[in-house]
């Protein structure tokens, strides 16, 4: 194996010359000529650009294989990072194209029904959609102090309705609705050995009722998957 071919194999990470030619987008005969007769400066430049390595290393094997960025390139990279940090919203995690409606607690009780969209009108508020919230998700504005200190009054929570009861884990935060109550409630789910042992718990240790059991059958509205935080 020629010195150039050894370097090329190291650069490309494969001994398959057909694959190397494909990666470089050149005929295999051209690659064979480089191997047998020596690579031209133009060929070395192409290899450098495709694999991000030093031209000098491709030609002679001297110096570092990976090309070091110039001072100008480093400045541009730093500037790009600073620009990303200055963005108001982290676009990798939030979507403004499919915003999430903030609905009422009464609407939450019937959100899974076909007429749920009727709760939305021109006065409905919307927030950017988190990456972990499906298209069926919605927001609720926290009421009262039963979930203090983690959730303060008027803070907004994101609710994912695409959950079954048995998909939940002990300690999950849930929004549920009793069959004889049109309004939903937000609490922590505590599981026992059986479904009969389940109960809801406020996060506020000073709340008067620490073990909340339903007077009728529960219906899971959704799991709380996040909170909108704005400083």
N, C-alpha and C positions, 0 to 999 in steps of 0.2 A: 504494500500500500504506500503510495506516494505521500510526502509530507503534506501537500495541499489537501489530498483526500482525507487524511487523518484529521486535519483541522476542520474540513467541511463536515465530516461525520460528527465531530464534537459540537460544532455550531448547530447543525440541523437536528441532532439527537437521534439520528437513524442511519443505518448503513444501506438502506434501500435507495438506490440511485434514481429509480423511477419516481419515487415519492419526493426526493429532493428536487428533481427537475420539475415536478408538478408544483411544489411549493414556490419555486423560483419563477414559474411560468415560462420555462424555456424548453426547447426540444432536447430530448435526451442526448442527441448527437452533439449538441453544443456543450453539454455537461461533460461528455466523454472527451471532447477536445480540450477542455480546461484541465481535466485530470491527466491526460497524456502529454499535452504540449505546454501546459502552464496557463493559469488564468490571466486574462487581460485586466487592465485597470478598470475598464468599463464593467467587466464581469464581477470584479471585486467590489465595485461600488454597488452593484445590484444586490449582491449577497449581504453587504453591509446594511443596506436599506431594508431588506426583507427581514433579516434576523436581528437587526439592531446591534451590530458588532462593529469593531474598529476596522477600517479599510486596511490599515497597516498590518493588523493581525491576520487578515485574510490573505494578504500578499506574501508576508514573510514569516508569520508566526511570532513576531516580536511585539512586545508590549502587552497590555491587558486586552483580553478578548472583548469584553463589554465596553462599549463606547461611553466615556464620561460626558455628562452634559456640560455644555459651555456655560459661562457666567450668565449670558443672556437667557439661555434656556432655564437655568435655575431661577432667575428673577421672574420669568413668565410663570413657572410652576407655583412659586410662592404667591404671586399675584392672584392666580386662579383659585388657590386655596382660601386666600383672604376674601375673595369675592363670594365663594360658597358659604363661608362663615357669616357673611353679612346679610344673607338672605333671611327674610322675615319668617318664612315657613319652610320646614325641611321637606322638600318636594318628593324625596325618596320614600317618605312615610305617609304623606297626606295627599289626597286628591281633591282638587277643587272642581273637577269636571263632573263629578257625581256627588254633590253635597248631601249631608245628612240632615233631615228635618228634626227640629226640636218640637216634640209633640206634647200634649197634655197627658196627665196621669189617667184620665178617663179614656182618652184615645188609646193609650197603651193596652188597656184591658181588652180591646177589640182589634188590635193591630194586625193579628193574623187572619182576620176575616176579609172577605173580598171587598167590603165597603170601607176598609181602613183609609183609602186614599181620600175619602170624603172629609176627613179631619184636616186636610191640608187646604190652605187658602192663601190669598195674597199677603196676609200678615204673618205667615209661618216663617220662623227664623231658620237658618241653615248654617251648618259648620262643615269644614273640609272633612272628607271621609278618611279615617285611619286605614292602614293597609290590612289590619286584622278584622275589619268589619265588612260583612257581606253587603250586597245591594239591598237586602231586606232590613238592614239595621236602622236604628233610629236613636235619637237623643231624648233625655228627660232632664228637667231642671230639678235639682234636689230641693225637697221641702222639709222643714223642721230640723231638729237637732239630734234625731235618734241615731244617725250614722256619723256623728262627730267623734273624734276630730278629723278623721280621714276625709269626710265629705261634708262640707259646710253648706248652709242654705244658699240657694241660687247657683251653686256650681253645677256644671252640666256633665252627665255621664253618658257613655256610649253603650247601647244595649244590642246584643246579638240574639235575634230570635230563633236562629236555626240551631237550637240545642234541644235534646230530649232530657227528661229528668234523670235518666240513668247514664247520661253523658257527663253529669255533674260530679264534682268531687266535694268532699267535706271541706267546708270553709269557703266555698265559692260565693261570690256576691250575686244575688239574683233579684229579678223583678217578678213578682207573682201576683195573681189575682184570685180571690175567692169567688166561687160560683154565684154567691148571693150579694157580691159587692162589685159595682161597676168600675171602681178605681183600683189601680195597681198599687203595690207597695214595694219598697226597696229594703232588703235586709240581707244578712249573712245566713247561708244554709248550713245547718248542723245535722249530720246524718248519724243515725244509730244503726242497730243491727238489721232492722226491717224498716219498711216505708212508714209504719205506724210510729216509729221512734223519731222521725224527722221533725225538726222545728226550726223556726226562724229566730235569729238573734240580732239585736241592734249592736252596733260597734261602740256606741256610747255607754261606758260602764255605769253611768249615772241614770240611764234611762229606767223608768219605773218598772217596765216589763221586760225581763231578760230572757224569758222563754215564751215565745209566741207560737201558739198552736191555732190552727184554723177552726172556725166554727162550722165550716162546710168544706167541700173538696177544693183543693188548690188546683190552679192551672198555671203552669210555668209560662210567663211572658217572654223571658229571655235572660241571658247571662250578661252581667256587666263586664265589659272587656277593656274599659278605659275611662279616663276623665279628661275633659278639656281644661287645660291649664294655660292661663294667660296672665303674664305679669305686667 
